[in-house]
Amino acid sequence: MKKVFGTKEIVITAALLAICIISQFFKNLSVFITGPVINACLIIAVLSAGLASGIILSIITPVTAYIIAASPVMMAVPGIIPLIMAGNAVLVLATHFLLKKDLTDGKGLRDIKSYLKAIVCALLKGVFMGLTIALWLLPTFISEESPLIKKMPVFQTTFSTTQFITACIGFVYAFIIWAALSRFLRKSDLK
């Protein structure tokens, strides 16, 4: 009987978490640095270590982002953290159910359908976060008197369109990494 979450999965998850944490130190420079790296790690986690690994990273990375470089909106509306976790989980679940089989069988990177499915996965994350954070949470919990209200359009774009774009870039990174990593895993018989 195969272990669902054994040593290999723990090591891969820990290594990807370390990469995520390092990238979060650059969060204040640009979301286009950290976002794609986090998304790529979530995707690689699902492909190489399974759904549990991706879910674990989905939950931990928003917490480490808050600890390392909390944005003013995260500090003003801490309820955003569980919704970011859920948005990450949407990406992980979509990747698991729509893409994993295609990519782990070795043919996926040569099939245009895989790239279209990746766009769908990224879109699902962007739409989920757009609806829950940009259109509901932020307008509900940032009052008209708050100095953050002036930045509401920026926050709303960050938690909708930008999430879609960074997830798409994350898929580009993940596909490049997966092309090499899947060969290594096959040769090492770790897959």
TIMAR-885943 format. One record per residue (C-alpha): y, x, z; residue number from 1. Coordinates in nm, 3 decimals. Example, Ala and Ser with C-alpha at 12.3 -4.5 7.8 and 13.67 -1.06 7.14 Angstrom:
BEGIN
<atom c2="-0.450" c1="1.230" c3="0.780" dodren="1"/>
<atom c2="-0.106" c1="1.367" c3="0.714" dodren="2"/>
This chain:
BEGIN
<atom c2="0.000" c1="0.000" c3="0.000" dodren="1"/>
<atom c2="0.337" c1="0.142" c3="-0.108" dodren="2"/>
<atom c2="0.610" c1="0.175" c3="0.152" dodren="3"/>
<atom c2="0.909" c1="-0.039" c3="0.071" dodren="4"/>
<atom c2="1.156" c1="0.205" c3="0.224" dodren="5"/>
<atom c2="1.004" c1="0.545" c3="0.286" dodren="6"/>
<atom c2="1.123" c1="0.902" c3="0.312" dodren="7"/>
<atom c2="1.222" c1="0.928" c3="-0.054" dodren="8"/>
<atom c2="1.440" c1="0.618" c3="-0.029" dodren="9"/>
<atom c2="1.602" c1="0.736" c3="0.294" dodren="10"/>
<atom c2="1.686" c1="1.076" c3="0.143" dodren="11"/>
<atom c2="1.830" c1="0.924" c3="-0.176" dodren="12"/>
<atom c2="2.033" c1="0.668" c3="0.020" dodren="13"/>
<atom c2="2.170" c1="0.937" c3="0.253" dodren="14"/>
<atom c2="2.265" c1="1.164" c3="-0.039" dodren="15"/>
<atom c2="2.442" c1="0.879" c3="-0.220" dodren="16"/>
<atom c2="2.620" c1="0.777" c3="0.102" dodren="17"/>
<atom c2="2.744" c1="1.135" c3="0.140" dodren="18"/>
<atom c2="2.883" c1="1.125" c3="-0.216" dodren="19"/>
<atom c2="3.052" c1="0.791" c3="-0.140" dodren="20"/>
<atom c2="3.210" c1="0.925" c3="0.179" dodren="21"/>
<atom c2="3.342" c1="1.236" c3="0.004" dodren="22"/>
<atom c2="3.494" c1="1.022" c3="-0.272" dodren="23"/>
<atom c2="3.668" c1="0.801" c3="-0.016" dodren="24"/>
<atom c2="3.885" c1="1.092" c3="0.093" dodren="25"/>
<atom c2="4.047" c1="1.056" c3="-0.252" dodren="26"/>
<atom c2="4.096" c1="0.679" c3="-0.218" dodren="27"/>
<atom c2="4.470" c1="0.705" c3="-0.160" dodren="28"/>
<atom c2="4.513" c1="0.907" c3="-0.479" dodren="29"/>
<atom c2="4.367" c1="0.640" c3="-0.704" dodren="30"/>
<atom c2="4.121" c1="0.355" c3="-0.689" dodren="31"/>
<atom c2="4.007" c1="0.481" c3="-1.030" dodren="32"/>
<atom c2="3.864" c1="0.791" c3="-0.862" dodren="33"/>
<atom c2="3.683" c1="0.631" c3="-0.570" dodren="34"/>
<atom c2="3.588" c1="0.296" c3="-0.725" dodren="35"/>
<atom c2="3.378" c1="0.428" c3="-1.014" dodren="36"/>
<atom c2="3.203" c1="0.682" c3="-0.789" dodren="37"/>
<atom c2="3.112" c1="0.416" c3="-0.531" dodren="38"/>
<atom c2="2.992" c1="0.177" c3="-0.804" dodren="39"/>
<atom c2="2.788" c1="0.452" c3="-0.973" dodren="40"/>
<atom c2="2.624" c1="0.534" c3="-0.638" dodren="41"/>
<atom c2="2.540" c1="0.166" c3="-0.581" dodren="42"/>
<atom c2="2.382" c1="0.146" c3="-0.927" dodren="43"/>
<atom c2="2.189" c1="0.474" c3="-0.892" dodren="44"/>
<atom c2="2.068" c1="0.359" c3="-0.548" dodren="45"/>
<atom c2="1.916" c1="0.045" c3="-0.699" dodren="46"/>
<atom c2="1.757" c1="0.232" c3="-0.988" dodren="47"/>
<atom c2="1.616" c1="0.523" c3="-0.791" dodren="48"/>
<atom c2="1.555" c1="0.392" c3="-0.437" dodren="49"/>
<atom c2="1.543" c1="0.015" c3="-0.474" dodren="50"/>
<atom c2="1.730" c1="-0.295" c3="-0.374" dodren="51"/>
<atom c2="1.735" c1="-0.215" c3="-0.001" dodren="52"/>
<atom c2="1.912" c1="0.116" c3="-0.066" dodren="53"/>
<atom c2="2.179" c1="-0.056" c3="-0.274" dodren="54"/>
<atom c2="2.233" c1="-0.324" c3="-0.009" dodren="55"/>
<atom c2="2.260" c1="-0.062" c3="0.267" dodren="56"/>
<atom c2="2.528" c1="0.125" c3="0.070" dodren="57"/>
<atom c2="2.703" c1="-0.205" c3="-0.011" dodren="58"/>
<atom c2="2.740" c1="-0.270" c3="0.362" dodren="59"/>
<atom c2="2.822" c1="0.082" c3="0.483" dodren="60"/>
<atom c2="3.075" c1="0.195" c3="0.220" dodren="61"/>
<atom c2="3.350" c1="-0.060" c3="0.301" dodren="62"/>
<atom c2="3.321" c1="0.036" c3="0.669" dodren="63"/>
<atom c2="3.351" c1="0.407" c3="0.593" dodren="64"/>
<atom c2="3.643" c1="0.330" c3="0.357" dodren="65"/>
<atom c2="3.817" c1="0.148" c3="0.642" dodren="66"/>
<atom c2="3.755" c1="0.438" c3="0.882" dodren="67"/>
<atom c2="3.854" c1="0.713" c3="0.636" dodren="68"/>
<atom c2="4.148" c1="0.562" c3="0.452" dodren="69"/>
<atom c2="4.219" c1="0.202" c3="0.545" dodren="70"/>
<atom c2="4.472" c1="0.046" c3="0.313" dodren="71"/>
<atom c2="4.754" c1="-0.166" c3="0.456" dodren="72"/>
<atom c2="4.589" c1="-0.481" c3="0.321" dodren="73"/>
<atom c2="4.257" c1="-0.394" c3="0.490" dodren="74"/>
<atom c2="4.440" c1="-0.344" c3="0.819" dodren="75"/>
<atom c2="4.638" c1="-0.668" c3="0.782" dodren="76"/>
<atom c2="4.339" c1="-0.877" c3="0.671" dodren="77"/>
<atom c2="4.018" c1="-0.724" c3="0.815" dodren="78"/>
<atom c2="3.824" c1="-1.022" c3="0.681" dodren="79"/>
<atom c2="3.842" c1="-0.844" c3="0.348" dodren="80"/>
<atom c2="3.570" c1="-0.600" c3="0.459" dodren="81"/>
<atom c2="3.278" c1="-0.848" c3="0.457" dodren="82"/>
<atom c2="3.394" c1="-0.979" c3="0.119" dodren="83"/>
<atom c2="3.401" c1="-0.625" c3="-0.023" dodren="84"/>
<atom c2="3.048" c1="-0.582" c3="0.115" dodren="85"/>
<atom c2="2.946" c1="-0.904" c3="-0.058" dodren="86"/>
<atom c2="3.114" c1="-0.796" c3="-0.384" dodren="87"/>
<atom c2="2.922" c1="-0.471" c3="-0.375" dodren="88"/>
<atom c2="2.604" c1="-0.667" c3="-0.304" dodren="89"/>
<atom c2="2.673" c1="-0.887" c3="-0.608" dodren="90"/>
<atom c2="2.682" c1="-0.572" c3="-0.823" dodren="91"/>
<atom c2="2.363" c1="-0.440" c3="-0.660" dodren="92"/>
<atom c2="2.175" c1="-0.769" c3="-0.699" dodren="93"/>
<atom c2="2.289" c1="-0.815" c3="-1.057" dodren="94"/>
<atom c2="2.183" c1="-0.459" c3="-1.141" dodren="95"/>
<atom c2="1.846" c1="-0.512" c3="-0.973" dodren="96"/>
<atom c2="1.769" c1="-0.841" c3="-1.146" dodren="97"/>
<atom c2="1.934" c1="-0.786" c3="-1.486" dodren="98"/>
<atom c2="1.905" c1="-0.412" c3="-1.554" dodren="99"/>
<atom c2="1.658" c1="-0.226" c3="-1.335" dodren="100"/>
<atom c2="1.346" c1="-0.312" c3="-1.533" dodren="101"/>
<atom c2="1.514" c1="-0.218" c3="-1.863" dodren="102"/>
<atom c2="1.641" c1="0.115" c3="-1.732" dodren="103"/>
<atom c2="1.336" c1="0.223" c3="-1.537" dodren="104"/>
<atom c2="1.098" c1="0.167" c3="-1.828" dodren="105"/>
<atom c2="1.272" c1="0.448" c3="-2.018" dodren="106"/>
<atom c2="1.392" c1="0.241" c3="-2.314" dodren="107"/>
<atom c2="1.700" c1="0.082" c3="-2.158" dodren="108"/>
<atom c2="1.955" c1="0.350" c3="-2.237" dodren="109"/>
<atom c2="1.870" c1="0.319" c3="-2.607" dodren="110"/>
<atom c2="1.911" c1="-0.059" c3="-2.611" dodren="111"/>
<atom c2="2.251" c1="-0.223" c3="-2.667" dodren="112"/>
<atom c2="2.136" c1="-0.512" c3="-2.445" dodren="113"/>
<atom c2="2.145" c1="-0.279" c3="-2.145" dodren="114"/>
<atom c2="2.512" c1="-0.204" c3="-2.205" dodren="115"/>
<atom c2="2.590" c1="-0.575" c3="-2.243" dodren="116"/>
<atom c2="2.399" c1="-0.649" c3="-1.922" dodren="117"/>
<atom c2="2.599" c1="-0.376" c3="-1.745" dodren="118"/>
<atom c2="2.922" c1="-0.546" c3="-1.853" dodren="119"/>
<atom c2="2.788" c1="-0.877" c3="-1.719" dodren="120"/>
<atom c2="2.700" c1="-0.709" c3="-1.386" dodren="121"/>
<atom c2="3.050" c1="-0.560" c3="-1.362" dodren="122"/>
<atom c2="3.206" c1="-0.893" c3="-1.456" dodren="123"/>
<atom c2="3.007" c1="-1.075" c3="-1.186" dodren="124"/>
<atom c2="3.144" c1="-0.835" c3="-0.924" dodren="125"/>
<atom c2="3.501" c1="-0.867" c3="-1.055" dodren="126"/>
<atom c2="3.485" c1="-1.248" c3="-1.069" dodren="127"/>
<atom c2="3.329" c1="-1.276" c3="-0.723" dodren="128"/>
<atom c2="3.593" c1="-1.052" c3="-0.566" dodren="129"/>
<atom c2="3.870" c1="-1.215" c3="-0.768" dodren="130"/>
<atom c2="3.775" c1="-1.562" c3="-0.647" dodren="131"/>
<atom c2="3.703" c1="-1.475" c3="-0.285" dodren="132"/>
<atom c2="3.960" c1="-1.204" c3="-0.213" dodren="133"/>
<atom c2="4.239" c1="-1.228" c3="-0.472" dodren="134"/>
<atom c2="4.260" c1="-1.606" c3="-0.501" dodren="135"/>
<atom c2="4.146" c1="-1.723" c3="-0.156" dodren="136"/>
<atom c2="4.152" c1="-1.465" c3="0.126" dodren="137"/>
<atom c2="4.477" c1="-1.281" c3="0.055" dodren="138"/>
<atom c2="4.694" c1="-1.586" c3="-0.022" dodren="139"/>
<atom c2="4.549" c1="-1.762" c3="0.283" dodren="140"/>
<atom c2="4.595" c1="-1.482" c3="0.537" dodren="141"/>
<atom c2="4.904" c1="-1.294" c3="0.418" dodren="142"/>
<atom c2="5.198" c1="-1.502" c3="0.533" dodren="143"/>
<atom c2="5.520" c1="-1.548" c3="0.340" dodren="144"/>
<atom c2="5.699" c1="-1.351" c3="0.615" dodren="145"/>
<atom c2="5.470" c1="-1.049" c3="0.584" dodren="146"/>
<atom c2="5.614" c1="-0.739" c3="0.415" dodren="147"/>
<atom c2="5.285" c1="-0.725" c3="0.221" dodren="148"/>
<atom c2="5.370" c1="-1.045" c3="0.032" dodren="149"/>
<atom c2="5.579" c1="-0.843" c3="-0.216" dodren="150"/>
<atom c2="5.264" c1="-0.649" c3="-0.311" dodren="151"/>
<atom c2="5.047" c1="-0.959" c3="-0.350" dodren="152"/>
<atom c2="5.024" c1="-0.928" c3="-0.733" dodren="153"/>
<atom c2="4.909" c1="-0.566" c3="-0.696" dodren="154"/>
<atom c2="4.650" c1="-0.660" c3="-0.433" dodren="155"/>
<atom c2="4.527" c1="-0.948" c3="-0.645" dodren="156"/>
<atom c2="4.486" c1="-0.724" c3="-0.949" dodren="157"/>
<atom c2="4.315" c1="-0.458" c3="-0.736" dodren="158"/>
<atom c2="4.059" c1="-0.706" c3="-0.606" dodren="159"/>
<atom c2="3.981" c1="-0.867" c3="-0.940" dodren="160"/>
<atom c2="4.053" c1="-0.693" c3="-1.271" dodren="161"/>
<atom c2="4.044" c1="-0.344" c3="-1.122" dodren="162"/>
<atom c2="3.704" c1="-0.418" c3="-0.965" dodren="163"/>
<atom c2="3.567" c1="-0.510" c3="-1.307" dodren="164"/>
<atom c2="3.712" c1="-0.196" c3="-1.468" dodren="165"/>
<atom c2="3.589" c1="0.041" c3="-1.194" dodren="166"/>
<atom c2="3.244" c1="-0.119" c3="-1.207" dodren="167"/>
<atom c2="3.234" c1="-0.064" c3="-1.586" dodren="168"/>
<atom c2="3.336" c1="0.300" c3="-1.540" dodren="169"/>
<atom c2="3.073" c1="0.326" c3="-1.264" dodren="170"/>
<atom c2="2.810" c1="0.208" c3="-1.512" dodren="171"/>
<atom c2="2.919" c1="0.479" c3="-1.759" dodren="172"/>
<atom c2="2.874" c1="0.742" c3="-1.485" dodren="173"/>
<atom c2="2.547" c1="0.587" c3="-1.370" dodren="174"/>
<atom c2="2.403" c1="0.574" c3="-1.722" dodren="175"/>
<atom c2="2.488" c1="0.941" c3="-1.779" dodren="176"/>
<atom c2="2.337" c1="1.040" c3="-1.444" dodren="177"/>
<atom c2="2.036" c1="0.813" c3="-1.494" dodren="178"/>
<atom c2="1.957" c1="0.973" c3="-1.831" dodren="179"/>
<atom c2="1.894" c1="1.304" c3="-1.653" dodren="180"/>
<atom c2="1.772" c1="1.173" c3="-1.319" dodren="181"/>
<atom c2="1.504" c1="0.944" c3="-1.461" dodren="182"/>
<atom c2="1.349" c1="1.237" c3="-1.650" dodren="183"/>
<atom c2="1.350" c1="1.443" c3="-1.330" dodren="184"/>
<atom c2="1.191" c1="1.160" c3="-1.131" dodren="185"/>
<atom c2="0.922" c1="1.114" c3="-1.396" dodren="186"/>
<atom c2="0.845" c1="1.488" c3="-1.408" dodren="187"/>
<atom c2="0.838" c1="1.511" c3="-1.029" dodren="188"/>
<atom c2="0.624" c1="1.200" c3="-1.006" dodren="189"/>
<atom c2="0.865" c1="1.069" c3="-0.743" dodren="190"/>
<atom c2="0.940" c1="0.750" c3="-0.933" dodren="191"/>
